[in-house]
Amino acid sequence: MSQPLALIIDDEPDICELLELTLSGMGIESRSAATLEQARTLLKQNRFDLCLTDMRLPDGSGLDLLREIRETHPALPVAVITAHGNMELAIEALKAGAFDFLSKPVDLQQLRSQIGNALRISPRCLRERRTRHILIGDSSAMRALRGAVEKVSRSQAPVFISGESGTGKELVARMIHRQGPRSEGPFIPVNCGAIPAELMESEFFGHTKGSFTGATRDKEGLFQAADGGTLFLDEVADLPLAMQVKLLRAIQEKRIRPVGSAREIPVDVRILSASHKNLARLVEGGEFRRDLYYRINVIEIPVPPLRERLEDIPILVEHIMERLAKQNRSPLPRIEPAALEQLRRYRFPGNVRELENILERAFALCDGDLIRPADLGIVPAMEAAPAESAPEQEMLPLEQRLANIERAEILKALEANDHNKTAAARQLGMSFRSLRYRLKKLGLE
């Protein structure tokens, strides 16, 4: 196989030379451009494996080129180079589809790490990306979710996974990690609400021996444990405000300072976070920092509740029962049609986690190899009415019900058109500008 080929776009000769030398030392050929026009010409003439571009160029913005590349070369990973401390521009680039960003002056260790990650998702790197048998379901909501996971896996942008308790937010985070370039690195999940406030800084950043009473040895923090991989902050809304400030700095600077240490340690970590709470509402109420919210919520992936994808019940039941039979080394039981219908009519306030608990109980209590309605232990009052009544939807305000329908149709159109907004707008019979407005209004942008 030939050497990987990189495109460098920067009007500063010193930066270009530094990047070329670094890439050459990694066995990567490069072509350089000082303007957008030169870059477009090189993109037509060559098949690149990665692109490094400055944000400010003589004839335009690197953001404009990034958006063009996303349309014409969607598989090409692009890292943008920003002025030090310009996090707003970096976040805008990540939202536009950048793989990652570098701050000037360029840190060579970070650069090599990011180049290595980028090459793992380049067009020449063929990767098995089957998520269907993990994120189970054939409903439009699950197809849209799998499409979103596939898309964000290629990026290094922070992702916020929203959804009710029991919907499988950690499973989504694990799939993003597994399908991305950091799959060989560690995946470190942490429940932010389970750590005592007085120990939180030590848990996240580590501490040195003697830094406080009881610190009898140096301890590695969660950021160090996740170095080269992914740190998953579950229930991030439960972080106290004081810790939110320190977390924001660690994410922005990509450096941490262990408790009791005088020096900072560089860390290479991708941040994924999740919460069942409404973070935007907490921000408005002053309970969650606005700057941290925008930093961790560069891309949001909503995980649908089970009641919004009841057509997935049969395939979920089959998958869970097969797993239980294997764990218990027992024959696979059958489920009566009446029992399956009862599951279809249930509201599932606890979502997939509750379905697993119901089936595990039924597996243990059923006679022989047949699960009957009585074995499920479902309280009749918690059953839903027939689908056409949709009591869950009727309990919502009309505006919210219409928004849910609009969101589902837009996601379906985006997935059908490989997330090409122009094509999706055409399918939906609306203008591109109108679609962009609706995406922003629905929080899908």
C-alpha positions as CSV (number, residue, x, y, z in Angstrom):
1,M,0.0,0.0,0.0
2,S,1.3,3.5,-0.9
3,Q,2.1,6.1,1.7
4,P,-0.9,8.1,3.2
5,L,-1.2,11.5,1.6
6,A,-2.1,14.7,3.6
7,L,-3.3,18.1,2.5
8,I,-1.9,21.1,4.5
9,I,-3.6,24.4,4.1
10,D,-1.9,27.4,5.8
11,D,-0.5,30.7,4.5
12,E,2.3,30.7,7.1
13,P,5.4,29.0,5.6
14,D,6.8,28.2,9.0
15,I,3.6,26.3,10.0
16,C,3.5,24.4,6.7
17,E,7.2,23.4,7.1
18,L,6.6,22.2,10.7
19,L,3.6,20.2,9.6
20,E,5.4,18.7,6.6
21,L,8.4,17.6,8.7
22,T,6.1,16.1,11.3
23,L,4.1,14.2,8.7
24,S,7.2,13.1,6.9
25,G,8.6,11.6,10.2
26,M,5.4,9.6,10.4
27,G,5.8,8.2,6.9
28,I,3.1,10.5,5.5
29,E,3.5,12.4,2.2
30,S,2.0,15.9,2.0
31,R,0.9,18.6,-0.4
32,S,0.6,22.2,0.8
33,A,-1.7,25.1,-0.2
34,A,-1.6,28.7,1.0
35,T,-5.1,29.6,-0.3
36,L,-8.6,28.1,-0.6
37,E,-8.2,28.2,-4.4
38,Q,-5.0,26.2,-4.3
39,A,-6.6,23.7,-1.9
40,R,-9.6,23.2,-4.2
41,T,-7.2,22.5,-7.1
42,L,-5.2,19.9,-5.1
43,L,-8.4,18.2,-3.9
44,K,-9.4,17.7,-7.5
45,Q,-6.0,16.3,-8.5
46,N,-5.3,14.0,-5.5
47,R,-7.0,11.5,-3.2
48,F,-6.1,12.6,0.3
49,D,-6.2,10.6,3.5
50,L,-6.4,13.6,5.8
51,C,-6.5,17.4,5.8
52,L,-5.1,20.0,8.1
53,T,-6.4,23.5,7.5
54,D,-5.9,26.9,9.1
55,M,-9.2,28.8,9.8
56,R,-8.1,32.2,8.5
57,L,-6.8,32.2,4.9
58,P,-6.1,35.1,2.4
59,D,-9.1,34.3,0.2
60,G,-11.6,33.1,2.8
61,S,-12.3,31.0,5.8
62,G,-11.2,27.4,6.5
63,L,-14.8,26.8,7.6
64,D,-16.1,27.4,4.1
65,L,-13.6,24.8,2.8
66,L,-14.6,22.4,5.6
67,R,-18.2,22.6,4.6
68,E,-17.3,22.0,0.9
69,I,-15.2,19.0,1.9
70,R,-18.1,17.6,3.9
71,E,-20.3,17.7,0.7
72,T,-17.7,16.5,-1.9
73,H,-15.4,14.3,0.2
74,P,-17.5,13.2,3.2
75,A,-15.0,10.4,4.2
76,L,-12.0,12.8,4.4
77,P,-11.1,13.6,8.1
78,V,-10.3,17.3,8.5
79,A,-8.6,18.9,11.5
80,V,-8.7,22.7,11.8
81,I,-5.9,24.9,13.2
82,T,-7.1,27.8,15.4
83,A,-5.5,30.7,17.2
84,H,-4.8,29.8,20.8
85,G,-7.8,30.2,23.1
86,N,-10.4,30.7,20.3
87,M,-12.6,28.0,21.5
88,E,-15.8,29.4,20.0
89,L,-14.3,29.1,16.5
90,A,-13.1,25.6,17.3
91,I,-16.5,24.5,18.4
92,E,-18.1,26.0,15.3
93,A,-15.6,23.9,13.2
94,L,-16.5,20.7,15.1
95,K,-20.2,21.4,14.5
96,A,-19.4,21.9,10.8
97,G,-17.9,18.4,10.7
98,A,-14.2,18.8,11.6
99,F,-12.5,15.7,13.0
100,D,-10.6,17.7,15.6
101,F,-8.8,21.0,16.1
102,L,-5.3,22.2,16.9
103,S,-4.4,25.4,18.7
104,K,-1.4,27.6,17.8
105,P,1.4,27.2,18.7
106,V,1.0,23.6,17.6
107,D,1.8,21.0,20.2
108,L,3.7,18.3,18.2
109,Q,2.7,15.5,20.6
110,Q,-1.0,16.4,20.2
111,L,-0.5,16.7,16.4
112,R,1.0,13.2,16.1
113,S,-1.8,11.7,18.2
114,Q,-4.5,13.4,16.2
115,I,-2.9,12.4,12.9
116,G,-2.8,8.8,14.1
117,N,-6.5,9.0,15.0
118,A,-7.4,10.6,11.7
119,L,-5.7,7.9,9.6
120,R,-7.7,5.2,11.4
121,I,-10.9,6.7,9.9
122,S,-9.5,7.8,6.5
123,P,-11.1,6.4,3.3
124,R,-8.3,3.8,2.9
125,C,-9.0,2.4,6.4
126,L,-11.8,-0.1,5.9
127,R,-13.5,-0.7,9.2
128,E,-16.3,-3.0,10.4
129,R,-19.1,-0.7,11.5
130,R,-22.0,-3.0,12.2
131,T,-24.0,-1.5,15.0
132,R,-27.4,-3.0,14.1
133,H,-26.9,-6.0,16.3
134,I,-25.9,-3.9,19.3
135,L,-28.3,-0.9,19.0
136,I,-31.2,-3.2,18.3
137,G,-34.4,-2.2,16.5
138,D,-35.7,-1.6,13.0
139,S,-37.9,1.4,13.8
140,S,-37.2,4.7,12.1
141,A,-36.0,6.1,15.5
142,M,-33.4,3.4,15.9
143,R,-32.3,3.7,12.2
144,A,-31.8,7.4,12.8
145,L,-29.9,6.7,16.0
146,R,-27.5,4.2,14.3
147,G,-26.9,6.7,11.6
148,A,-26.0,9.4,14.1
149,V,-23.6,7.1,15.9
150,E,-22.0,6.2,12.6
151,K,-21.5,9.9,11.8
152,V,-20.2,11.2,15.1
153,S,-17.8,8.2,15.5
154,R,-15.6,9.7,12.8
155,S,-15.2,12.9,14.7
156,Q,-13.4,13.9,17.9
157,A,-16.1,16.4,18.8
158,P,-17.6,16.2,22.3
159,V,-21.0,14.4,22.2
160,F,-23.9,14.8,24.7
161,I,-26.3,11.8,24.8
162,S,-29.7,12.8,26.1
163,G,-32.6,10.6,27.0
164,E,-34.6,9.1,29.8
165,S,-33.2,6.7,32.3
166,G,-32.9,3.1,31.0
167,T,-32.8,4.0,27.3
168,G,-29.2,2.8,26.8
169,K,-27.2,6.0,26.8
170,E,-24.0,4.3,28.0
171,L,-24.5,1.7,25.2
172,V,-24.6,4.5,22.7
173,A,-21.4,6.0,24.2
174,R,-19.7,2.6,24.0
175,M,-20.7,2.2,20.3
176,I,-19.3,5.7,19.5
177,H,-16.0,4.7,21.1
178,R,-15.9,1.3,19.5
179,Q,-16.7,2.5,16.0
180,G,-14.2,5.4,16.2
181,P,-10.4,5.8,15.9
182,R,-9.9,5.5,19.6
183,S,-11.4,1.9,19.7
184,E,-8.0,0.5,20.8
185,G,-7.8,2.9,23.7
186,P,-9.6,2.7,27.0
187,F,-13.3,3.5,27.5
188,I,-13.7,4.9,31.1
189,P,-17.3,5.4,32.3
190,V,-17.9,7.5,35.4
191,N,-21.2,8.2,37.2
192,C,-20.8,11.9,38.2
193,G,-23.6,11.6,40.7
194,A,-21.9,8.7,42.6
195,I,-18.7,10.5,43.6
196,P,-18.7,12.5,46.9
197,A,-18.1,16.2,46.2
198,E,-15.0,16.3,48.4
199,L,-13.3,13.5,46.4
200,M,-14.3,14.6,43.0
201,E,-11.2,16.6,42.0
202,S,-8.9,13.7,43.1
203,E,-11.0,11.2,41.2
204,F,-10.9,13.2,38.0
205,F,-7.4,14.5,38.1
206,G,-5.6,12.2,40.5
207,H,-3.4,13.3,43.4
208,T,0.2,13.1,44.7
209,K,1.4,11.4,47.8
210,G,0.9,13.6,50.9
211,S,-1.3,16.1,49.2
212,F,-4.0,15.6,51.8
213,T,-4.7,13.4,54.9
214,G,-5.0,9.8,53.7
215,A,-3.1,10.3,50.4
216,T,-0.5,7.7,51.1
217,R,0.5,7.2,47.5
218,D,0.3,8.9,44.1
219,K,-3.1,8.2,42.4
220,E,-3.9,8.3,38.7
221,G,-7.2,10.2,37.9
222,L,-9.9,9.3,35.5
223,F,-8.5,11.6,32.8
224,Q,-5.1,9.9,32.9
225,A,-6.8,6.4,32.9
226,A,-8.7,7.5,29.8
227,D,-5.6,8.9,28.0
228,G,-5.7,7.9,24.3
229,G,-9.3,6.8,24.7
230,T,-12.7,8.0,25.8
231,L,-14.0,9.4,29.1
232,F,-17.8,9.0,29.5
233,L,-19.4,11.4,32.0
234,D,-22.7,9.8,32.9
235,E,-25.2,12.0,34.7
236,V,-23.0,15.0,34.0
237,A,-25.8,17.3,35.3
238,D,-25.0,16.1,38.9
239,L,-21.5,17.8,38.8
240,P,-21.2,20.6,41.4
241,L,-20.6,24.1,40.0
242,A,-17.0,24.2,41.5
243,M,-16.1,21.0,39.7
244,Q,-17.7,22.2,36.4
245,V,-15.2,25.1,36.3
246,K,-12.2,22.7,36.6
247,L,-13.7,20.2,34.2
248,L,-14.2,23.0,31.6
249,R,-10.5,24.0,31.8
250,A,-9.3,20.4,31.5
251,I,-11.4,19.9,28.4
252,Q,-10.3,23.2,26.8
253,E,-6.6,23.0,27.6
254,K,-6.3,19.2,27.3
255,R,-4.2,19.4,30.4
256,I,-4.8,18.4,34.0
257,R,-3.1,19.2,37.3
258,P,-3.3,16.4,40.0
259,V,-4.1,17.6,43.5
260,G,-0.9,18.5,45.2
261,S,1.2,18.7,42.0
262,A,2.9,21.9,40.7
263,R,2.9,20.8,37.1
264,E,0.2,20.1,34.5
265,I,0.0,16.8,32.6
266,P,-1.2,16.7,28.9
267,V,-4.0,14.3,28.3
268,D,-5.5,13.1,25.0
269,V,-9.1,12.3,25.9
270,R,-12.4,12.4,23.9
271,I,-15.3,13.5,26.1
272,L,-18.8,11.9,25.8
273,S,-21.4,12.8,28.4
274,A,-25.0,12.0,29.2
275,S,-27.9,12.9,31.4
276,H,-31.6,12.2,31.8
277,K,-32.1,15.8,32.9
278,N,-32.7,18.8,30.7
279,L,-29.4,20.5,30.7
280,A,-30.6,23.6,28.8
281,R,-33.2,24.2,31.6
282,L,-30.5,23.7,34.2
283,V,-28.4,26.3,32.5
284,E,-31.3,28.8,32.5
285,G,-31.8,28.1,36.2
286,G,-28.1,28.7,37.0
287,E,-27.5,25.1,38.1
288,F,-25.2,24.3,35.2
289,R,-22.5,26.5,33.6
290,R,-23.4,27.8,30.2
291,D,-19.8,27.7,28.9
292,L,-19.5,24.0,29.9
293,Y,-22.8,23.2,28.4
294,Y,-21.8,24.6,25.0
295,R,-18.4,22.8,25.3
296,I,-19.8,19.3,26.0
297,N,-22.9,19.7,23.8
298,V,-21.1,20.3,20.5
299,I,-23.2,17.4,19.1
300,E,-26.3,16.1,20.8
301,I,-27.7,12.6,20.2
302,P,-31.2,12.0,21.7
303,V,-31.9,8.3,22.6
304,P,-35.6,7.6,22.0
305,P,-37.7,6.1,24.9
306,L,-39.1,2.6,24.3
307,R,-42.7,3.9,24.2
308,E,-41.8,5.8,21.0
309,R,-40.5,2.6,19.2
310,L,-42.9,-0.1,20.4
311,E,-42.5,-1.9,17.0
312,D,-39.1,-2.9,18.2
313,I,-40.6,-4.9,21.2
314,P,-40.6,-8.3,19.4
315,I,-36.9,-8.1,18.3
316,L,-35.8,-6.8,21.7
317,V,-37.7,-9.6,23.5
318,E,-36.1,-12.2,21.2
319,H,-32.6,-10.8,21.9
320,I,-33.0,-10.5,25.7
321,M,-34.6,-14.0,26.0
322,E,-31.7,-15.5,24.0
323,R,-29.2,-13.8,26.3
324,L,-31.0,-15.0,29.4
325,A,-31.2,-18.6,28.1
326,K,-27.5,-18.6,27.4
327,Q,-26.6,-17.1,30.8
328,N,-28.8,-19.7,32.6
329,R,-27.9,-22.6,30.3
330,S,-31.5,-23.2,29.8
331,P,-33.7,-23.9,26.8
332,L,-35.1,-20.8,25.1
333,P,-38.7,-20.3,26.3
334,R,-41.5,-19.2,24.0
335,I,-43.7,-16.2,24.8
336,E,-47.5,-16.4,24.3
337,P,-48.9,-13.9,21.8
338,A,-51.1,-12.5,24.5
339,A,-48.0,-11.8,26.6
340,L,-46.3,-10.2,23.7
341,E,-49.3,-8.0,23.1
342,Q,-49.3,-7.0,26.8
343,L,-45.7,-5.8,26.4
344,R,-46.7,-3.8,23.3
345,R,-49.4,-2.0,25.3
346,Y,-47.1,-1.2,28.3
347,R,-45.8,2.3,28.8
348,F,-42.3,1.3,30.0
349,P,-41.5,4.2,32.3
350,G,-38.2,2.5,32.9
351,N,-37.5,1.9,29.2
352,V,-35.3,-1.0,27.9
353,R,-33.9,-1.5,31.4
354,E,-37.4,-2.2,32.7
355,L,-38.1,-4.6,29.8
356,E,-35.0,-6.5,30.7
357,N,-36.1,-6.8,34.3
358,I,-39.6,-7.9,33.4
359,L,-38.3,-10.6,31.1
360,E,-35.7,-11.8,33.6
361,R,-38.5,-12.2,36.2
362,A,-40.8,-13.9,33.8
363,F,-37.9,-16.2,32.8
364,A,-37.5,-17.3,36.4
365,L,-41.2,-17.7,37.2
366,C,-42.7,-19.3,34.1
367,D,-43.8,-22.9,34.1
368,G,-42.0,-25.1,31.5
369,D,-40.8,-23.2,28.5
370,L,-43.8,-20.9,27.9
371,I,-44.1,-17.3,29.2
372,R,-47.7,-16.2,29.8
373,P,-49.2,-12.7,30.6
374,A,-49.3,-13.5,34.3
375,D,-45.6,-14.2,34.4
376,L,-44.8,-10.7,33.3
377,G,-46.1,-9.1,36.5
378,I,-47.3,-6.0,34.6
379,V,-49.7,-3.8,36.6
380,P,-52.8,-3.3,34.4
381,A,-52.9,0.4,35.3
382,M,-49.5,0.9,33.7
383,E,-50.6,-0.6,30.4
384,A,-51.1,1.8,27.5
385,A,-54.3,2.1,25.5
386,P,-54.3,0.9,21.9
387,A,-51.8,2.7,19.7
388,E,-54.4,4.9,17.9
389,S,-55.3,6.5,21.3
390,A,-51.7,7.3,22.1
391,P,-52.3,8.5,25.7
392,E,-48.7,9.4,26.2
393,Q,-48.8,11.8,23.3
394,E,-52.2,13.2,24.4
395,M,-50.7,14.1,27.7
396,L,-48.2,16.4,25.9
397,P,-49.1,19.9,24.7
398,L,-50.1,20.1,21.1
399,E,-47.0,22.0,20.1
400,Q,-44.8,19.3,21.6
401,R,-46.7,16.5,19.9
402,L,-46.3,18.3,16.5
403,A,-42.6,18.8,17.2
404,N,-42.1,15.1,17.9
405,I,-43.7,14.2,14.6
406,E,-41.7,16.8,12.7
407,R,-38.5,15.7,14.4
408,A,-39.1,12.0,13.4
409,E,-39.9,12.9,9.8
410,I,-36.8,15.1,9.4
411,L,-34.5,12.5,11.0
412,K,-36.0,9.9,8.6
413,A,-35.3,12.1,5.6
414,L,-31.8,12.9,6.7
415,E,-31.0,9.2,7.2
416,A,-32.4,8.3,3.8
417,N,-30.2,10.9,2.1
418,D,-27.0,10.1,4.1
419,H,-27.4,13.4,6.1
420,N,-27.3,15.5,2.9
421,K,-29.5,18.4,4.0
422,T,-30.1,19.7,0.4
423,A,-31.4,16.3,-0.7
424,A,-33.4,15.8,2.6
425,A,-35.0,19.2,2.1
426,R,-36.0,18.3,-1.5
427,Q,-37.5,15.0,-0.2
428,L,-39.5,16.9,2.5
429,G,-40.7,19.4,-0.1
430,M,-39.2,22.4,1.6
431,S,-36.3,24.9,1.0
432,F,-32.9,24.3,2.3
433,R,-33.2,27.5,4.5
434,S,-36.5,26.2,5.9
435,L,-34.9,22.9,6.8
436,R,-32.0,24.6,8.5
437,Y,-34.5,26.7,10.5
438,R,-36.4,23.6,11.6
439,L,-33.2,21.8,12.6
440,K,-32.2,24.7,14.8
441,K,-35.7,25.0,16.3
442,L,-35.8,21.3,17.1
443,G,-32.3,21.2,18.5
444,L,-31.0,18.9,15.7
445,E,-28.6,21.3,14.1
